[in-house]
Amino acid sequence: MDKTASGWMNGFVGVLIFSGSLPATRVAVMDFDPIFLTTARAAIAGLLGVAMLLVFRQKRPERGDLLSLLIVALGVVVGFPLLTALALKHVTTAHSIIFVGLLPLATAIFGVLRGGDRPRAAFWLFSCVGSALVAGFALMQGVTASPVGDGLMLAAIVACGLGYAEGAALSRKLGGWQVICWALTLSLPIMLALTFATQPPSFASVGSNAWIGLAYVSLFSMLIGFVFWYRGLAQGGIAAVGQLQLLQPFFGLALAATLLHEQVSSLMVVVTLGVVLCVFGAKKFAR
């Protein structure tokens, strides 16, 4: 398997894992405070990340890499998890998942600014069409329904796109799983302290589903998914492989309907199918 094909395969696995993030977060915030959930998932993943770095005896990043690692930490360790957890207090999982369709465009833009990618003009056409479908859907639903929730989701997409692109560029030097582990390690002292500071007085009222949700976002969304995702972006190109995120709403809506029994309208399905078609067009003209 050549490098590009391997990149798309790794990226696809990462997208499958990330597809469960919003449904799992939605379940978790039913019993956990969003701030506690954000810090706890980062602390748990951070402890595992430190263990992995020690077991495999990884060399410390150079001083010049610290700024990039800080950007990764702010984008995907703190920014996206916190903003989506807060948003899911105002909107359903199915509604929030549609916004994920904007993530490929955000990742591609930051891939150009931070990673040096140079996609062709046709790529931007397909990427913008997919994003326009998502934005149009949100407007048709009526932003007055929850302007706070929609605003938080948009901010989360920007933070995540920056974290994805920065981490992918750095993974070409440090390695995919090393980048997320070092970013988690960098944020661990603060996240661990905040976890204890924001923990509820008692966990007696926390249901098993919330614990499962916390476990998923800590192990898979915060760590394992990035092992595949950053490797895929580094191998296949940030802008190109990043378009696989257009598939994430499709998988996420299926999970929301199956596991959470949330209503998935026919319009949601049509929009999702539209952005899925855009990913194939964008892939063809990514380079």
C-alpha positions as CSV (number, residue, x, y, z in Angstrom):
1,M,0.0,0.0,0.0
2,D,1.5,3.4,-1.1
3,K,1.8,6.3,1.3
4,T,-1.3,8.2,-0.1
5,A,-3.6,5.1,0.1
6,S,-2.3,4.4,3.6
7,G,-3.1,8.0,4.6
8,W,-6.7,7.7,3.4
9,M,-7.1,4.4,5.2
10,N,-5.7,5.8,8.5
11,G,-7.8,8.9,8.0
12,F,-11.0,6.9,7.5
13,V,-10.4,4.9,10.7
14,G,-9.9,8.2,12.5
15,V,-13.2,9.6,11.2
16,L,-15.1,6.4,12.2
17,I,-13.7,6.8,15.8
18,F,-14.5,10.6,15.9
19,S,-18.0,9.9,14.7
20,G,-18.9,8.6,18.1
21,S,-17.6,11.7,19.9
22,L,-20.6,13.9,19.8
23,P,-23.1,11.2,20.7
24,A,-20.9,10.1,23.6
25,T,-20.5,13.7,24.7
26,R,-24.3,14.2,24.6
27,V,-24.8,11.2,26.9
28,A,-22.0,12.3,29.3
29,V,-23.2,15.9,29.7
30,M,-26.6,14.6,30.9
31,D,-25.0,13.8,34.2
32,F,-21.6,15.6,34.1
33,D,-20.9,19.3,34.0
34,P,-19.4,20.2,30.6
35,I,-16.3,21.8,32.2
36,F,-15.7,18.7,34.4
37,L,-16.2,16.4,31.3
38,T,-13.6,18.4,29.3
39,T,-11.0,18.4,32.0
40,A,-11.6,14.8,33.0
41,R,-11.3,13.4,29.5
42,A,-8.1,15.4,28.9
43,A,-6.6,14.3,32.2
44,I,-7.4,10.6,31.7
45,A,-6.0,10.7,28.1
46,G,-3.1,12.7,29.3
47,L,-2.1,10.1,31.9
48,L,-2.3,7.4,29.2
49,G,-0.3,9.6,26.9
50,V,2.5,10.1,29.5
51,A,2.6,6.3,30.0
52,M,3.0,5.7,26.3
53,L,5.8,8.2,25.9
54,L,7.7,6.6,28.8
55,V,7.1,3.0,27.7
56,F,8.3,3.7,24.2
57,R,11.1,6.1,25.4
58,Q,10.2,8.9,23.1
59,K,12.6,11.8,22.7
60,R,11.4,15.1,24.0
61,P,10.2,17.7,21.5
62,E,12.6,20.5,20.6
63,R,11.9,24.0,22.1
64,G,10.7,25.2,18.7
65,D,8.0,22.6,18.7
66,L,6.4,23.8,21.9
67,L,4.3,26.5,20.3
68,S,2.8,24.1,17.8
69,L,2.1,21.6,20.6
70,L,0.4,24.4,22.6
71,I,-1.8,25.2,19.6
72,V,-2.8,21.5,19.2
73,A,-3.6,21.4,22.9
74,L,-5.7,24.5,22.8
75,G,-7.5,23.3,19.7
76,V,-8.3,19.7,20.2
77,V,-7.6,19.0,23.9
78,V,-9.4,22.0,25.3
79,G,-11.2,24.1,22.7
80,F,-13.2,21.5,20.7
81,P,-14.2,19.3,23.6
82,L,-15.3,22.2,25.9
83,L,-17.1,24.1,23.2
84,T,-19.0,21.1,21.9
85,A,-19.9,20.0,25.5
86,L,-21.4,23.4,26.1
87,A,-23.2,23.4,22.8
88,L,-24.8,20.1,23.5
89,K,-26.5,21.7,26.4
90,H,-28.5,23.7,23.9
91,V,-28.8,21.6,20.8
92,T,-29.3,17.9,20.0
93,T,-26.6,15.6,18.8
94,A,-28.2,15.3,15.4
95,H,-28.2,19.1,15.0
96,S,-24.6,19.5,16.2
97,I,-23.3,16.8,13.9
98,I,-24.3,18.7,10.8
99,F,-21.9,21.4,11.8
100,V,-19.0,18.9,11.5
101,G,-19.5,19.2,7.8
102,L,-17.8,22.5,8.1
103,L,-14.7,21.0,9.6
104,P,-13.0,19.9,6.3
105,L,-13.1,23.5,5.0
106,A,-11.7,24.8,8.3
107,T,-8.9,22.1,8.3
108,A,-8.1,22.8,4.6
109,I,-7.8,26.6,5.2
110,F,-5.5,26.1,8.2
111,G,-3.6,23.4,6.2
112,V,-2.7,26.1,3.7
113,L,-1.8,28.6,6.4
114,R,0.1,26.3,8.7
115,G,0.9,23.1,6.7
116,G,1.9,24.4,3.3
117,D,-0.8,22.6,1.4
118,R,-1.7,24.0,-2.1
119,P,-5.0,22.4,-3.4
120,R,-6.3,23.2,-6.8
121,A,-9.2,25.6,-7.4
122,A,-11.7,22.8,-8.1
123,F,-10.9,21.4,-4.6
124,W,-12.1,24.6,-3.0
125,L,-15.2,24.6,-5.1
126,F,-16.2,21.1,-3.8
127,S,-15.2,22.0,-0.3
128,C,-17.2,25.2,-0.3
129,V,-20.2,23.5,-1.8
130,G,-20.2,20.9,1.0
131,S,-19.8,23.6,3.6
132,A,-22.6,25.7,2.0
133,L,-24.9,22.7,2.3
134,V,-24.2,22.5,6.0
135,A,-24.6,26.3,6.6
136,G,-27.8,26.3,4.6
137,F,-29.2,23.5,6.7
138,A,-28.4,25.3,9.9
139,L,-30.2,28.5,8.6
140,M,-33.2,26.5,7.5
141,Q,-33.5,25.0,11.0
142,G,-33.6,28.6,12.3
143,V,-30.7,29.9,14.3
144,T,-33.2,31.5,16.7
145,A,-33.9,28.0,18.0
146,S,-30.5,28.1,19.7
147,P,-28.1,30.8,18.6
148,V,-25.9,30.0,21.6
149,G,-25.6,26.4,20.6
150,D,-24.9,27.2,17.0
151,G,-22.3,29.8,17.9
152,L,-20.5,27.4,20.2
153,M,-20.4,24.8,17.5
154,L,-19.0,27.2,14.9
155,A,-16.3,28.2,17.4
156,A,-15.6,24.6,18.1
157,I,-15.1,23.9,14.4
158,V,-12.6,26.7,14.0
159,A,-10.6,25.5,17.1
160,C,-10.6,21.9,15.9
161,G,-9.6,22.8,12.3
162,L,-6.6,24.7,13.6
163,G,-5.6,21.9,16.0
164,Y,-5.9,19.3,13.2
165,A,-3.8,21.2,10.7
166,E,-1.1,22.2,13.3
167,G,-0.9,18.6,14.6
168,A,-0.7,17.1,11.2
169,A,2.1,19.4,10.1
170,L,4.0,18.6,13.3
171,S,3.4,14.9,13.0
172,R,5.6,14.8,9.9
173,K,8.4,15.5,12.3
174,L,7.4,13.9,15.6
175,G,5.0,11.1,14.5
176,G,1.2,11.0,14.7
177,W,0.6,9.4,18.1
178,Q,3.6,11.3,19.6
179,V,2.0,14.7,18.7
180,I,-1.3,14.0,20.6
181,C,0.6,12.4,23.5
182,W,2.9,15.4,23.9
183,A,0.0,17.8,23.6
184,L,-1.9,15.9,26.2
185,T,1.2,15.8,28.4
186,L,1.7,19.6,28.0
187,S,-1.9,20.3,29.2
188,L,-2.0,17.5,31.9
189,P,-1.0,19.5,35.0
190,I,-3.7,22.1,34.4
191,M,-6.3,19.6,33.3
192,L,-5.6,17.4,36.3
193,A,-5.9,20.3,38.7
194,L,-9.2,21.5,37.1
195,T,-10.6,18.0,37.2
196,F,-10.3,17.8,40.9
197,A,-11.5,21.4,41.3
198,T,-14.7,20.9,39.1
199,Q,-15.6,17.4,40.1
200,P,-19.2,17.1,41.5
201,P,-19.6,16.6,45.3
202,S,-21.0,13.1,44.7
203,F,-21.0,10.7,41.8
204,A,-23.9,8.8,43.2
205,S,-26.4,10.3,40.7
206,V,-24.2,9.6,37.6
207,G,-25.6,6.9,35.5
208,S,-23.7,4.1,33.7
209,N,-24.4,5.7,30.3
210,A,-22.6,8.9,31.4
211,W,-19.6,6.9,32.6
212,I,-19.5,5.0,29.2
213,G,-19.6,8.3,27.4
214,L,-16.7,9.7,29.5
215,A,-14.7,6.5,28.8
216,Y,-15.3,6.8,25.1
217,V,-14.3,10.4,24.7
218,S,-11.3,9.9,27.0
219,L,-9.9,6.8,25.3
220,F,-11.1,7.0,21.7
221,S,-11.9,10.6,20.9
222,M,-9.0,12.1,22.8
223,L,-6.3,9.6,22.1
224,I,-6.8,6.5,19.9
225,G,-8.6,8.4,17.2
226,F,-5.7,10.9,16.8
227,V,-3.2,8.0,16.4
228,F,-4.9,7.2,13.1
229,W,-6.0,10.7,12.2
230,Y,-2.7,12.6,12.4
231,R,-0.9,9.8,10.6
232,G,-3.5,9.9,7.9
233,L,-3.2,13.7,7.5
234,A,0.6,13.6,7.4
235,Q,0.7,10.8,4.8
236,G,-2.1,11.8,2.5
237,G,-2.1,15.6,2.9
238,I,-4.0,17.8,5.3
239,A,-6.5,19.3,2.9
240,A,-7.1,16.1,0.9
241,V,-7.5,13.6,3.8
242,G,-9.3,16.3,5.8
243,Q,-12.2,16.0,3.4
244,L,-13.0,12.6,4.9
245,Q,-14.6,14.5,7.7
246,L,-17.5,15.2,5.4
247,L,-18.4,11.5,6.0
248,Q,-18.5,12.1,9.8
249,P,-22.0,13.5,9.9
250,F,-23.3,10.5,8.1
251,F,-21.9,8.1,10.7
252,G,-22.8,10.5,13.5
253,L,-26.4,10.8,12.5
254,A,-26.7,7.0,12.3
255,L,-25.3,6.7,15.9
256,A,-27.6,9.5,17.2
257,A,-30.7,7.8,15.7
258,T,-29.6,4.3,16.8
259,L,-28.2,4.8,20.2
260,L,-29.8,8.0,21.4
261,H,-33.1,7.6,19.6
262,E,-33.0,11.2,18.3
263,Q,-35.1,12.2,15.4
264,V,-33.1,12.4,12.1
265,S,-35.1,14.3,9.5
266,S,-35.1,13.5,5.8
267,L,-33.5,16.9,5.2
268,M,-30.6,15.9,7.5
269,V,-30.1,12.8,5.4
270,V,-30.2,14.8,2.1
271,V,-27.7,17.3,3.4
272,T,-25.4,14.5,4.6
273,L,-25.6,12.7,1.3
274,G,-24.8,16.0,-0.5
275,V,-21.6,16.5,1.5
276,V,-20.6,12.9,1.1
277,L,-20.6,13.5,-2.7
278,C,-18.5,16.6,-2.2
279,V,-15.8,14.6,-0.5
280,F,-15.2,12.5,-3.7
281,G,-15.0,15.6,-5.8
282,A,-12.6,17.3,-3.4
283,K,-10.4,14.2,-3.3
284,K,-9.9,14.2,-7.0
285,F,-8.6,17.8,-7.1
286,A,-6.8,17.9,-3.7
287,R,-3.4,18.1,-5.4
